[in-house]
Amino acid sequence: MRLCGGCEERTRDGELRNLPEGIEISQKLLGSDAKLEILALFHKNPGLVDRIDGVSRRIGRDAGEIEAEVKDLVEIGVLHTGTIESSKVIYYDQKNDAEIQKQISYRLRKGS
């Protein structure tokens, strides 16, 4: 299973490497109502492991409608994908999410 594509690496000033900059990170995290609903679902159910069609049903949307949103959340490391038996599943990485939120807060305070 993919682990955040280098999120554990840090720059000299403590920022996570490979984290998108400024507006890009905001768009990837909060760019649509569907993303907010997906994030809310996983925040309320941090141990949830489900297929994309299961996630879409839980938030009342079509699977095709949330594919791009899930992909963005996977790219920044908030969600991960894996395989259970022959099914591709999505799961939440609470630790990476907390780190990303911390870095966003840091960048906002820093003004970048």
C-alpha positions in Angstrom: 0.0 0.0 0.0 1.2 3.5 -0.9 2.4 5.7 2.0 2.1 9.3 1.1 4.8 9.5 -1.5 7.5 10.9 0.7 5.5 12.7 3.3 7.9 11.6 6.0 10.7 13.6 4.4 11.1 17.2 5.7 12.8 20.3 4.5 15.3 22.2 6.6 12.5 24.3 8.1 10.4 21.3 9.1 7.9 21.3 6.2 6.8 18.0 4.7 8.4 17.4 1.2 6.1 16.7 -1.7 3.2 18.6 -0.2 1.5 20.9 -2.8 2.0 24.6 -2.4 -0.6 27.3 -1.3 -3.7 27.3 -3.3 -3.0 23.9 -4.8 -3.1 22.2 -1.4 -6.4 24.0 -0.6 -7.9 22.9 -3.9 -6.8 19.3 -3.4 -8.2 19.2 0.1 -11.3 21.5 0.0 -12.0 22.1 -3.7 -15.5 20.6 -3.8 -18.4 19.7 -1.7 -17.8 16.1 -2.5 -14.2 16.3 -1.0 -15.6 17.9 2.1 -18.2 15.1 2.4 -15.5 12.4 1.9 -13.2 14.0 4.5 -16.1 14.3 6.9 -17.0 10.6 6.4 -13.4 9.5 7.2 -13.0 11.9 10.1 -16.2 10.5 11.6 -15.1 6.9 10.8 -11.3 6.9 10.9 -11.1 3.1 10.7 -13.2 2.9 7.6 -11.9 0.8 4.8 -14.2 0.6 1.8 -14.3 0.5 -2.0 -15.1 3.7 -3.9 -18.6 2.6 -4.6 -19.2 2.1 -0.9 -17.8 5.5 0.0 -20.0 7.1 -2.7 -23.1 5.4 -1.4 -22.3 6.5 2.2 -22.2 10.2 1.1 -25.1 9.9 -1.4 -23.1 10.4 -4.6 -22.2 8.3 -7.7 -18.8 6.5 -7.7 -17.8 8.3 -11.0 -18.6 11.6 -9.4 -16.0 11.2 -6.6 -13.2 9.4 -8.4 -11.2 12.6 -9.1 -11.8 13.8 -5.6 -10.6 10.6 -4.1 -7.5 10.7 -6.4 -6.6 14.2 -5.1 -7.0 13.1 -1.5 -4.8 10.1 -2.2 -2.1 12.2 -4.0 -1.7 14.4 -0.9 -1.7 11.5 1.5 -4.9 12.0 3.4 -6.4 8.8 1.9 -4.6 5.7 0.7 -5.5 2.9 -1.6 -4.9 -0.8 -1.2 -6.2 -4.1 -2.2 -8.2 -6.6 -0.1 -8.7 -9.8 -1.9 -9.3 -8.5 -5.4 -11.0 -5.3 -4.4 -9.4 -1.8 -4.5 -10.1 -0.1 -1.2 -9.7 3.4 0.2 -8.7 4.2 3.8 -7.9 7.2 5.9 -4.4 8.1 7.2 -5.1 10.0 10.3 -1.4 10.7 11.0 -0.8 12.2 7.6 -3.9 14.2 7.7 -2.8 15.7 11.1 0.6 16.5 9.6 -0.9 18.1 6.5 -3.2 20.2 8.7 -0.2 21.2 10.8 1.8 22.2 7.7 -1.1 24.2 6.3 -1.4 26.1 9.6 2.3 26.7 9.6 2.2 28.0 6.0 -0.7 30.3 6.8 1.1 31.7 9.9 4.3 32.1 7.8 2.4 33.8 5.0 3.2 31.5 2.1 
